[in-house]
Amino acid sequence: THKMVQTGNTGHSEDIDLHREIMEVEPFQEDKDFLTAPQIFTFPASPHLAAAIDRRPLDLNRITDSVKELEKRFDFVLVEGAGGLAVPLTEDLLTVDFAARQGWPLILITSGRLGSLNHTILSIEAATARKMRIAGVVYNHSPGADPLIENDSERMIRKYLLRYGQPDILVRVPFAKKPWPDVDFSDIFGRLS
């Protein structure tokens, strides 16, 4: 996993730490070398504001260079954004525009919580408008979610994937606690090969 920009941290990415904890492994050398989290800002805000508060510009080349290096070392590199597709990386560049320029396929993460249908359909629309390929949707179960809303949200997400010419690939993920559930993501990763 590569965290493009981590905000609200100092010296290391707590998100990368959590990924390694879930994987039940020690930090990788790539984590220690900041290849997996090349841009870390202290203030917990969108990257453009966090960079301004830290008085240091966000270095887009550092992000692309670290992804290229990780691609040499690993079969797959998951690049994680910060807060959603429309989050500004800089004053003039949204995350979705940066990702589209890189030609990265997109995996949308969503749930059946109230309000998620709106941002998921908007994300499908934004990605499609930029000619991005959506490799799939990861649909997280939320404890306490209304089953009627969850099931209808899944149906509507699939409908809008097809409406926008994207593949109808959705992987359901149960609420996760140790021991971590075994989830088959081959439908998504098979499309990335």
C-alpha positions as CSV (number, residue, x, y, z in Angstrom):
1,T,0.0,0.0,0.0
2,H,1.2,3.5,-0.9
3,K,-0.3,6.5,1.0
4,M,0.1,9.4,-1.4
5,V,-0.3,12.0,1.2
6,Q,-0.7,11.5,5.0
7,T,-1.9,14.4,7.0
8,G,-2.2,14.7,10.8
9,N,1.0,12.7,11.4
10,T,4.6,13.5,12.2
11,G,7.5,11.4,11.0
12,H,5.6,8.4,9.8
13,S,2.2,7.4,8.4
14,E,-0.2,5.9,11.0
15,D,-2.3,4.5,8.1
16,I,0.7,2.5,6.8
17,D,1.3,1.3,10.4
18,L,-2.3,0.1,10.5
19,H,-1.9,-1.7,7.2
20,R,1.2,-3.6,8.5
21,E,-0.7,-4.4,11.8
22,I,-3.6,-5.9,9.8
23,M,-1.1,-7.8,7.6
24,E,0.5,-9.0,10.9
25,V,4.0,-8.1,9.6
26,E,6.7,-5.7,10.7
27,P,7.2,-2.5,8.7
28,F,8.8,-3.0,5.3
29,Q,12.1,-1.3,4.4
30,E,10.0,0.6,1.9
31,D,8.0,2.1,4.8
32,K,11.2,3.1,6.6
33,D,12.5,4.7,3.4
34,F,9.2,6.7,3.0
35,L,8.5,5.1,-0.3
36,T,5.0,4.0,0.9
37,A,4.3,7.4,2.4
38,P,6.3,10.0,0.6
39,Q,4.4,13.1,1.8
40,I,3.6,13.5,5.5
41,F,2.1,16.7,6.9
42,T,1.3,17.4,10.6
43,F,-2.1,19.1,10.4
44,P,-5.1,16.8,9.9
45,A,-6.7,18.5,6.9
46,S,-6.8,18.2,3.1
47,P,-3.3,18.0,1.6
48,H,-3.4,21.6,0.1
49,L,-4.2,23.1,3.5
50,A,-1.9,20.8,5.5
51,A,1.0,21.7,3.2
52,A,0.3,25.4,3.6
53,I,0.2,25.1,7.4
54,D,3.5,23.2,7.4
55,R,4.9,25.8,5.0
56,R,6.2,23.2,2.6
57,P,4.9,22.5,-0.9
58,L,3.4,19.1,-1.7
59,D,5.9,17.4,-4.0
60,L,3.9,15.6,-6.8
61,N,7.2,14.2,-8.3
62,R,8.0,12.5,-5.0
63,I,4.7,10.8,-5.1
64,T,5.1,9.6,-8.7
65,D,8.7,8.6,-8.2
66,S,7.9,6.5,-5.2
67,V,5.0,4.7,-7.0
68,K,7.3,3.9,-9.9
69,E,10.0,2.5,-7.5
70,L,7.4,0.4,-5.7
71,E,6.1,-0.9,-9.1
72,K,9.6,-2.3,-9.7
73,R,9.6,-4.1,-6.4
74,F,6.0,-5.4,-6.1
75,D,3.4,-7.0,-8.4
76,F,0.7,-4.6,-7.3
77,V,0.8,-1.2,-5.7
78,L,-2.4,0.1,-4.1
79,V,-2.2,3.9,-4.1
80,E,-4.5,5.3,-1.4
81,G,-5.8,8.9,-1.5
82,A,-6.7,11.2,1.3
83,G,-10.4,11.7,1.9
84,G,-11.9,11.2,-1.5
85,L,-11.5,11.9,-5.2
86,A,-12.4,15.6,-5.0
87,V,-9.9,16.4,-2.3
88,P,-7.5,19.1,-3.4
89,L,-3.8,18.0,-3.4
90,T,-2.8,21.5,-4.3
91,E,-4.7,24.8,-4.8
92,D,-5.2,23.8,-8.5
93,L,-5.2,20.0,-8.6
94,L,-7.7,17.5,-7.3
95,T,-6.8,13.9,-6.4
96,V,-9.0,12.5,-9.2
97,D,-7.2,14.7,-11.8
98,F,-3.8,13.6,-10.5
99,A,-4.8,9.9,-10.5
100,A,-6.3,10.2,-14.0
101,R,-3.1,11.7,-15.3
102,Q,-1.1,8.7,-14.0
103,G,-3.5,6.3,-15.8
104,W,-4.1,4.5,-12.6
105,P,-7.2,2.2,-12.5
106,L,-9.5,3.0,-9.6
107,I,-10.9,0.9,-6.8
108,L,-13.7,2.7,-5.0
109,I,-14.3,2.0,-1.3
110,T,-17.8,2.6,0.0
111,S,-20.4,1.2,2.3
112,G,-24.2,1.1,2.8
113,R,-24.2,3.9,5.3
114,L,-26.6,6.7,4.8
115,G,-25.0,9.3,2.5
116,S,-22.5,6.9,0.9
117,L,-24.7,6.4,-2.2
118,N,-24.3,10.0,-3.1
119,H,-20.5,10.1,-2.9
120,T,-20.1,6.8,-4.6
121,I,-22.3,7.7,-7.6
122,L,-20.5,11.1,-7.8
123,S,-17.1,9.3,-7.7
124,I,-18.2,7.0,-10.5
125,E,-19.3,10.0,-12.5
126,A,-16.1,11.9,-11.8
127,A,-13.8,9.0,-12.7
128,T,-15.7,8.2,-15.9
129,A,-15.7,11.9,-17.0
130,R,-11.9,11.7,-16.8
131,K,-11.8,8.4,-18.7
132,M,-10.6,6.4,-15.7
133,R,-11.1,2.7,-15.5
134,I,-12.9,1.5,-12.4
135,A,-11.4,-1.9,-11.5
136,G,-14.1,-2.5,-8.9
137,V,-15.9,-1.4,-5.8
138,V,-15.1,-2.6,-2.3
139,Y,-18.3,-2.5,-0.3
140,N,-17.7,-2.4,3.5
141,H,-20.4,-3.6,5.8
142,S,-21.1,-1.1,8.5
143,P,-22.3,-2.3,11.9
144,G,-25.8,-1.0,12.6
145,A,-26.5,-0.2,9.0
146,D,-30.1,-0.7,7.9
147,P,-30.1,-3.9,5.7
148,L,-32.7,-2.4,3.4
149,I,-30.4,0.6,2.7
150,E,-27.3,-1.6,2.4
151,N,-28.9,-3.9,-0.2
152,D,-30.5,-1.1,-2.1
153,S,-27.2,0.9,-2.1
154,E,-25.4,-2.1,-3.6
155,R,-28.1,-2.4,-6.3
156,M,-27.9,1.3,-7.2
157,I,-24.0,1.3,-7.2
158,R,-24.1,-1.7,-9.7
159,K,-26.7,0.1,-11.8
160,Y,-24.6,3.3,-12.0
161,L,-21.4,1.4,-12.7
162,L,-23.1,-0.1,-15.8
163,R,-24.8,3.2,-16.7
164,Y,-21.4,4.8,-16.9
165,G,-19.8,1.9,-18.9
166,Q,-17.8,0.6,-15.9
167,P,-17.6,-3.1,-15.0
168,D,-20.2,-4.4,-12.5
169,I,-17.6,-5.6,-10.0
170,L,-18.4,-5.2,-6.3
171,V,-16.7,-7.1,-3.5
172,R,-18.5,-7.2,-0.1
173,V,-16.4,-7.0,3.0
174,P,-17.8,-7.9,6.3
175,F,-17.2,-5.8,9.4
176,A,-13.6,-6.6,10.3
177,K,-12.1,-7.5,13.7
178,K,-9.4,-10.0,14.5
179,P,-9.3,-12.6,13.3
180,W,-9.4,-10.7,9.9
181,P,-12.0,-12.1,7.5
182,D,-10.8,-13.9,4.4
183,V,-12.1,-11.9,1.5
184,D,-11.6,-12.8,-2.2
185,F,-10.5,-9.8,-4.2
186,S,-9.6,-11.7,-7.3
187,D,-12.5,-10.1,-9.3
188,I,-10.8,-6.7,-8.8
189,F,-7.1,-7.7,-9.0
190,G,-7.7,-10.0,-11.9
191,R,-8.8,-6.9,-13.9
192,L,-5.6,-5.1,-12.9
193,S,-3.3,-7.7,-14.4
